[in-house]
Amino acid sequence: MRLVVLGGSGRTGVHLVEQALARGHSITALVRNPATLSARTGLDICQGTPLNLHDVCKTFSAGSSYTQPSAVIVCLNPSRASDSPFSRPTTPPRFMADSVANAITAMKLHAVPKIVVMQALGVGNSFPNLPWWMRYVRHWTYMRHSYDDHDLVNEEVKRAGVKYVLPRPPWLTNGEMEPVRTFGDRGDGIGTFAMISRKSVAGFLLDACERDDWDESTPVIAR
């Protein structure tokens, strides 16, 4: 399977690329700085930004031995002024929504059927199951910009007429890969201090591409 990846050099994206290659898939990744990903067999790297439709489209047709992409995986997050999740964003308010809109346009041009977009617990109809302290964080810190953008992505994808999966993990950790549990589209019963490792999320994103179990759904996932 050939996968187009947006956000492949991010904290979750690097694990996604590594695991996808280990599973025997080929990856074409669009990144702003090619030096952030090490070259290896099965990985084609395109330089550009997901905010530029031309850059996104060239990613779909790139590759030393071109084959039709089977799916798109998006694990983008807005850039911030520091590593703190509460710091000021340095990307436009619709960074993810516009990036995903470009990906969907390119999907339709290239007849790619499926998109998998990493979101977050608290997006869309999972908001009621966001812990009280994260509701405060969402509304009263800079994280509200990221959540607002995720909500726009949720709307963009669902009305696009493409096959989609929108996984919604809670707090992300740098732990090892563990079995993933799903809590429906809303996250009912997920618990107040649920967490999941970035490696586990990357594995689930790939599972969602390889299988149709979660098509047209927004599964909340945790360890």
C-alpha positions as CSV (number, residue, x, y, z in Angstrom):
1,M,0.0,0.0,0.0
2,R,1.3,3.5,-0.9
3,L,0.3,6.2,1.6
4,V,0.5,10.0,1.3
5,V,1.4,11.5,4.7
6,L,1.0,15.1,5.9
7,G,2.8,15.7,9.1
8,G,5.3,12.9,8.8
9,S,8.1,14.8,10.6
10,G,6.0,15.6,13.7
11,R,6.1,13.8,17.1
12,T,3.5,11.2,16.0
13,G,4.3,11.4,12.3
14,V,7.9,10.0,12.7
15,H,6.5,6.9,14.4
16,L,3.9,6.6,11.7
17,V,6.5,6.6,9.0
18,E,8.7,4.1,10.8
19,Q,5.9,1.7,11.5
20,A,4.4,2.0,8.0
21,L,7.8,1.1,6.4
22,A,8.1,-1.8,8.9
23,R,4.7,-3.1,7.7
24,G,5.9,-3.0,4.1
25,H,4.0,0.1,3.0
26,S,5.6,2.9,0.9
27,I,5.3,6.5,2.0
28,T,5.3,9.8,0.3
29,A,5.6,12.5,2.9
30,L,5.2,16.2,2.4
31,V,7.4,18.2,4.8
32,R,8.6,21.8,5.0
33,N,12.2,20.7,5.8
34,P,13.4,17.4,4.2
35,A,16.2,17.2,6.7
36,T,13.7,16.4,9.5
37,L,13.2,12.9,7.9
38,S,16.0,10.5,7.2
39,A,16.0,9.0,3.7
40,R,15.4,5.3,3.5
41,T,14.0,2.6,1.2
42,G,10.3,3.0,0.7
43,L,10.2,6.7,1.7
44,D,9.8,9.5,-0.8
45,I,10.1,13.0,0.6
46,C,8.5,16.1,-1.0
47,Q,9.4,19.6,0.2
48,G,6.5,22.0,0.6
49,T,3.6,23.1,2.8
50,P,0.2,21.5,3.1
51,L,-1.3,25.0,2.8
52,N,-0.2,25.1,-0.8
53,L,-2.5,23.0,-3.1
54,H,0.2,22.6,-5.7
55,D,2.6,21.2,-3.1
56,V,0.0,18.7,-1.9
57,C,-0.9,17.6,-5.4
58,K,2.7,17.0,-6.4
59,T,3.0,14.7,-3.3
60,F,0.3,12.5,-4.7
61,S,2.1,12.0,-8.0
62,A,5.7,11.9,-6.7
63,G,7.8,8.8,-6.2
64,S,10.7,7.0,-7.9
65,S,8.4,4.2,-8.8
66,Y,4.9,5.8,-8.9
67,T,1.9,3.7,-7.8
68,Q,-1.5,5.0,-7.0
69,P,-1.9,6.1,-3.4
70,S,-4.4,4.0,-1.4
71,A,-5.0,6.5,1.4
72,V,-3.9,9.8,3.0
73,I,-2.9,10.1,6.6
74,V,-2.8,13.5,8.3
75,C,-1.1,13.9,11.7
76,L,-0.6,17.7,11.6
77,N,-0.7,20.0,14.5
78,P,-0.3,23.8,14.5
79,S,3.3,25.0,15.2
80,R,3.8,26.8,18.5
81,A,6.2,29.3,19.9
82,S,7.6,26.7,22.2
83,D,7.3,23.0,23.0
84,S,4.6,23.7,25.6
85,P,1.1,22.7,24.4
86,F,-0.2,25.9,26.0
87,S,2.1,28.3,24.1
88,R,1.1,30.7,21.4
89,P,0.4,29.2,18.0
90,T,2.6,30.4,15.1
91,T,0.4,29.0,12.3
92,P,-2.8,30.5,10.8
93,P,-6.1,29.8,12.5
94,R,-7.3,27.4,9.8
95,F,-3.9,25.7,9.3
96,M,-5.3,22.1,9.7
97,A,-8.6,22.8,8.1
98,D,-7.1,24.3,5.0
99,S,-4.4,21.6,4.8
100,V,-7.1,18.9,5.0
101,A,-9.2,20.7,2.4
102,N,-6.2,20.7,0.0
103,A,-5.6,17.0,0.7
104,I,-9.3,16.2,-0.1
105,T,-9.0,18.2,-3.3
106,A,-5.9,16.3,-4.3
107,M,-7.6,13.0,-3.3
108,K,-10.5,13.7,-5.7
109,L,-8.1,14.7,-8.5
110,H,-6.2,11.4,-8.1
111,A,-9.1,9.1,-7.2
112,V,-7.7,8.3,-3.8
113,P,-10.6,6.9,-1.7
114,K,-9.7,7.3,2.0
115,I,-8.3,9.8,4.5
116,V,-7.4,9.2,8.1
117,V,-6.9,12.4,10.2
118,M,-5.5,12.4,13.8
119,Q,-7.7,14.6,15.9
120,A,-8.2,14.8,19.7
121,L,-10.6,13.9,22.5
122,G,-12.9,16.9,22.9
123,V,-13.4,17.5,19.2
124,G,-17.0,17.5,17.9
125,N,-19.4,15.2,19.7
126,S,-16.7,13.9,22.1
127,F,-16.6,17.3,23.9
128,P,-19.0,16.1,26.7
129,N,-16.4,13.4,27.7
130,L,-13.5,15.8,27.8
131,P,-12.4,16.0,31.5
132,W,-13.4,19.1,33.3
133,W,-9.8,20.3,33.6
134,M,-9.2,19.9,29.9
135,R,-12.4,21.9,29.2
136,Y,-10.8,24.8,31.1
137,V,-7.6,24.3,29.1
138,R,-9.6,24.3,25.9
139,H,-11.4,27.5,26.5
140,W,-8.9,29.6,28.5
141,T,-5.5,28.8,26.9
142,Y,-4.0,29.0,23.5
143,M,-5.0,25.4,23.0
144,R,-8.5,26.7,22.0
145,H,-7.0,27.6,18.6
146,S,-6.0,24.0,18.0
147,Y,-9.4,22.7,19.1
148,D,-11.3,25.2,17.0
149,D,-9.2,24.1,14.0
150,H,-9.9,20.5,14.7
151,D,-13.6,21.2,14.8
152,L,-13.3,22.8,11.4
153,V,-11.5,19.7,10.1
154,N,-14.3,17.5,11.5
155,E,-16.8,19.5,9.5
156,E,-14.7,19.7,6.3
157,V,-14.1,15.9,6.2
158,K,-17.6,14.8,6.9
159,R,-19.1,16.9,4.1
160,A,-16.4,16.1,1.6
161,G,-18.0,12.9,0.3
162,V,-14.8,10.7,0.9
163,K,-14.2,7.7,3.0
164,Y,-12.7,8.9,6.4
165,V,-11.6,7.9,9.8
166,L,-11.0,10.6,12.5
167,P,-9.3,9.0,15.5
168,R,-9.5,11.1,18.7
169,P,-6.8,10.3,21.2
170,P,-6.6,12.0,24.7
171,W,-3.4,13.2,26.3
172,L,-0.4,12.0,24.3
173,T,2.7,10.5,25.9
174,N,6.2,9.4,24.7
175,G,5.7,5.9,26.0
176,E,6.1,2.6,24.3
177,M,3.5,1.0,22.0
178,E,0.6,-0.6,23.9
179,P,-2.8,-2.2,22.9
180,V,-5.3,0.4,21.9
181,R,-8.9,0.5,23.3
182,T,-11.7,2.3,21.5
183,F,-14.5,4.2,23.2
184,G,-17.0,4.8,20.4
185,D,-17.4,8.1,18.6
186,R,-18.1,10.1,21.7
187,G,-15.6,8.6,24.2
188,D,-18.2,7.3,26.6
189,G,-16.4,5.7,29.6
190,I,-12.9,6.8,28.7
191,G,-12.1,8.1,32.2
192,T,-10.7,11.4,33.5
193,F,-7.0,10.8,33.1
194,A,-6.9,8.7,30.0
195,M,-3.6,8.7,28.0
196,I,-2.1,7.0,25.0
197,S,1.4,7.0,23.5
198,R,2.2,8.5,20.2
199,K,3.6,5.2,19.0
200,S,0.2,3.6,19.8
201,V,-1.7,6.3,18.0
202,A,0.6,5.9,14.9
203,G,-0.2,2.1,14.9
204,F,-3.9,2.8,15.1
205,L,-3.8,5.3,12.2
206,L,-2.2,2.6,10.1
207,D,-4.8,0.0,11.2
208,A,-7.5,2.5,10.1
209,C,-5.9,2.6,6.7
210,E,-5.5,-1.1,6.3
211,R,-9.0,-2.0,7.6
212,D,-12.5,-0.8,7.2
213,D,-13.6,-1.4,10.8
214,W,-13.8,2.4,11.6
215,D,-14.8,3.9,8.3
216,E,-17.1,6.9,8.6
217,S,-16.4,7.1,12.3
218,T,-14.5,9.2,14.9
219,P,-13.2,6.6,17.3
220,V,-11.9,7.9,20.6
221,I,-8.9,5.8,21.5
222,A,-6.8,5.3,24.6
223,R,-4.5,2.7,26.1
